[in-house]
Each structure stands twice: as structure tokens, then as C-alpha cells.
Amino acid sequence: MNSRIMPPEWAPQKWLWIGFPHLADEWPGYLGAAQEQIAAFANAVAESGQEVRLLVRDAANEARARSLVSGAVQLERREYGDVWLRDTGPLVRSDGTALRCRFNGWGEKYLMPGDQTIGAEIARDAGLPVEQSDWILEGGAIDGDGTGIVLTTEQCLLNPNRNPHLSREDIEERLVRDLGFGKVVWLGDGLINDHTDGHVDNLARFVAPGEVVLPRATGSNDPNAQIYADARARILDAGLKLHEIPSPGLISRGDFVEPASYANFAITTDLVVVPTFGSPHDADGVAAIGALFPDRATIGLPGDAVLAGGGGFHCASQQMPDLSRI
């Protein structure tokens, strides 16, 4: 294994960092429910036996979190804006170093104090040497299988609001240099209305080396049917094994079509947590993902309020691999 490659998410983990919501402006009318859903996520992982480090913003936010989580969840007060630690947290490599690429608020759309520094801060506090890279990359924009293959989307990584001076070939070279990814599988667009410009972790995920899970459209009004079809063709063209799961179908908030996806599941050492949305397909989605992880328990937890702020359980978390067991 390349010593600088990111271990796959299903590798043993020491702990999971999770961000706790604190901004009412980001979850107008949904902040309390989003906090409850993130707390339920943290509790579930902690109850599975894995350490959880829940980041809280200030004294009031810490008190709210403590009222919702069990004593097994460790709280850490930090300065951060968004809770999406998948993107702002450290990318830990097999050699025990942490990579932090530049961060510009998802194309300068959501710039908040602390988000450019929180990744290096928590990595250094964990005793990891931190390497700062020279290009913009969010963790949710890539998904690797531990063998050197990585999934990403053209919509995000080739977006001119990230690295307009870099070509597709330049980005591929950096993925090799910084994270050991020797084969890039380029998907097209991410889900409609995804705030991140199409992060792959809301579309397609590795579940084993060379094996990818992808939603299939459910219902004639599924807003992402063409996106799933295009991704399916590209995944098969790349020679990867494809597992299909149901999509939640059309999930909306008023007239807004939500980028709801069961693919935004979080893999921990003994547990897989799948967001649910009150869709008639929730149970089938959770069961389909559970069948792909026979060595772990799989549960579905409500994630609709978290999604109202722009992400899901995978987006709000970042794992610390247990490098001694990999």
C-alpha cells in the first residue's frame, strides 16, 4: 500500500470527529431538530463502542449538546463555522500524517471563521504532523477504496470556483501526489441542489475494494434519474463492481428539491449509520446498505433536519483511522 494513501473508511478507526450544529441562520426553523439528529448519530456510534469527539462551538452550544448526548460522547470546544468536518477536517494518510488542502467555503459560497483552520488544529491535537497542500479540495469530493482508486465528480473538482488554474490532468497528478490515488474515476454531476457543487459522497461510495454503491431512481418523478444513469454508465465503464440501492425519491421542502441520499452513510468500526428522510423507501435503503456490510450493524436515523442545513451524517463527520490495525 502506498504509505501516503488514505485508508478506506471501513478500515478500523480510533475515533470519529463530529460537528455539532450551532448556527440558527444555517438551519432556520430546523436548528433544534438538527442538533437532536446529530446527537442521535453521535450516541449511536458511541454506544457501538467507538470513541466519539463531538465538536461544540461555545458554552451555550456545549450545554445544549451535553443535554442530548450520553456520557460516552466526548465534547471538545472549538472554533468552527460549518459542521461539515468531512470537508474541513484532516485527511489522515496511512503514514500517520494529516493532509489539509486549501479551503474556500465550497467555492466562496459559505465562508465562516474557523473553517480554514479547524482541520489542522484537531489533527495537531491528535499528535499528527500536518502537511498543507497548494490546491483546494474538500474531503466529501473524493471517495477512495484503499487500493489507489478514487471516485469524484467533474461538477466539483473541475468547477472554476475551486481551482480554475488546474486542468483535469493537474488535479489527477495532485491526487496521486497528496493522497496516493493512482486511478481517478470521473463521474459527471452530483445531485440536484447539492450545496457543495456535487460532492461524490452524496452520490456514489466505495463499499469494498473495487465495489461501488449507487442509488437507482425510484418513481417517475425522481429528480436525479438522469444523474444516476450517467454515473452508472461511468462506473461500469471503469470496470468497477456496481451495487444499486433505492434512492429516497423526490424529497422536497416547500418548492425546494432536497439533495437527499442514502449514500451519505457514515461507516464506523462496528456500525454503519444511514440517514433517512421520511420516504417510503427508507427501510429498503437501509436494508440494501446493510447487506453490503455483513460485518457491521447498520441502522437508519432521521437526517432530514440535518439535510436542511446542507449535508448529512457523512458530511458532518471525519474518522481517525487506527493505523496500528491497518
Secondary structure, 3 states (H helix, E strand, C coil): CCCCCCCCCCCCEEEEEEECCCCCCCCCCCHHHHHHHHHHHHHHHHHCCCEEEEEECCHHHHHHHHHHCCCCEEEEECCCCCCCHHHHCCEECCCCCEEEEECCHHHHCCCCCCCCCHHHHHHHHCCCCEEEEEEECCHHHCEECCCCEEEEEHHHHCCCCCCCCCCHHHHHHHHHHHHCCCEEEEECCCCCCCCCCCCHHHCCEEEECCEEEEEECCCCCCCCHHHHHHHHHHHHHCCCEEEEEECCCCCEECCEECCCCCCCCEECCCEEEEEECCCCCHHHHHHHHHCCCCCCEEEEEECHHHHCCCCCCCCCEEEEECHHHC
